[in-house]
Amino acid sequence: MSKKNISWVVVIIVTIILIVYFFQTDSNDDTIKIGVIAPTSGPIASFGKYIVNGLSIGKDEINLEGGINGRSIELIFEDEGGGVNAAVTSFRKLVDLDKVKVIIGPATSNGVMALAPLANKEKIIIISPSATTDNITSAGDYIFRTRASTSDEVKVFINYILENYELKSFAALRSSADYAVSFIQISKDEIIKKKCEFLTEESFPPNTVDYRTQLTLIKKMNPDGLFIVGVPIELGNMMKQIKQLGINAKIFSNQIDNPEIFEFAGDAANGIIFPTTFYDPLNGYSIQRKFEEAYENKFGNNSHLFAANAYDALFAVKRVIEKNGYESEEIKNGLYAMSPFQGASGKISFDKNGDLISPIIAIKTIKQGKFEFIKEVTK
């Protein structure tokens, strides 16, 4: 091949590279990428499903209305079902390869706490729709959540218990996960403040199915109230074994407002009492009813608090990007300065720690296989 022909080949190759680069850059500029880390496998995949579904509805609504400043949203989903290591791997992929600046998730407290140092160092916004542990409050400037903290829920819960039941002694059986440690520690502190007795705190590692050793010890202590804290499959097994062992304590738990609990616990779930961030779309205001209708139409069943929390996190991001642009520092500052707006889960705004301001806490129970509200309290 002559030098002249070689030169033309080089020119053609360079031109092709430039065209490909131009169109890739142009395509990226037309799309706002938002990462999502949620458990789509593993023991809490049902919670991840709600988060993914809520975000899907929000993305469709935003894009149908023209996106954000004319740019459509692209959600990039990664799984944290394998635990903390999976959350870190998902973070690295979203940040290094997909170049996202905002991540909705992780769903779990352990996942958020594992990513917090990375997110703060690399200036990546994290907004969890479901993590509760109090440690998140001081996890850093780039960490937010659209779910009430453990303290918000537990303090209301313990006041309710002690005001409405004549219980003087308590025990706990909890997961070793961060959210469960936080839940019981705050419960214990509040109970001891009220001059009641906390007899024992038993724990178990992930994937435990037999709790009879711990429950037998608890039964011997004969507490008036028993806290059980875990994910639905763990709670289901605990409830069955509590019934089998004939433990007569009043049973309390963490947020178990998930129909999956009936699959694991059956009738043993009846009577358990628990706190959660208030969410009642069937009887709520117009935005909640609209979200519930969209959810039912698309997925064929009722929505869930975590779906609404994820939906609201996406709309919070939309608001600040519209106003401030898609740069990490501007998004972060915009979230802190954002005026409250009415979301599907409630009123959304963040305090100086990135926590949800003034959530409404609900006390609920299970009665005849159904969730029922007992009381709602504004923080």
Secondary structure as GFF3:
##gff-version 3
##sequence-region A 1 379
A	DSSP	alpha_helix	3	30	.	.	.	ID=ss1
A	DSSP	beta_strand	31	38	.	.	.	ID=ss2
A	DSSP	alpha_helix	45	64	.	.	.	ID=ss3
A	DSSP	beta_strand	72	79	.	.	.	ID=ss4
A	DSSP	alpha_helix	84	92	.	.	.	ID=ss5
A	DSSP	pi_helix	93	97	.	.	.	ID=ss6
A	DSSP	beta_strand	102	104	.	.	.	ID=ss7
A	DSSP	alpha_helix	109	122	.	.	.	ID=ss8
A	DSSP	beta_strand	125	128	.	.	.	ID=ss9
A	DSSP	three_ten_helix	134	138	.	.	.	ID=ss10
A	DSSP	beta_strand	143	145	.	.	.	ID=ss11
A	DSSP	alpha_helix	150	164	.	.	.	ID=ss12
A	DSSP	beta_strand	169	175	.	.	.	ID=ss13
A	DSSP	alpha_helix	178	193	.	.	.	ID=ss14
A	DSSP	beta_strand	197	204	.	.	.	ID=ss15
A	DSSP	alpha_helix	212	221	.	.	.	ID=ss16
A	DSSP	beta_strand	225	229	.	.	.	ID=ss17
A	DSSP	alpha_helix	232	245	.	.	.	ID=ss18
A	DSSP	beta_strand	250	253	.	.	.	ID=ss19
A	DSSP	alpha_helix	260	265	.	.	.	ID=ss20
A	DSSP	three_ten_helix	266	269	.	.	.	ID=ss21
A	DSSP	beta_strand	273	277	.	.	.	ID=ss22
A	DSSP	alpha_helix	286	299	.	.	.	ID=ss23
A	DSSP	alpha_helix	305	324	.	.	.	ID=ss24
A	DSSP	alpha_helix	328	337	.	.	.	ID=ss25
A	DSSP	beta_strand	341	342	.	.	.	ID=ss26
A	DSSP	beta_strand	347	348	.	.	.	ID=ss27
A	DSSP	beta_strand	360	367	.	.	.	ID=ss28
A	DSSP	beta_strand	370	378	.	.	.	ID=ss29
###
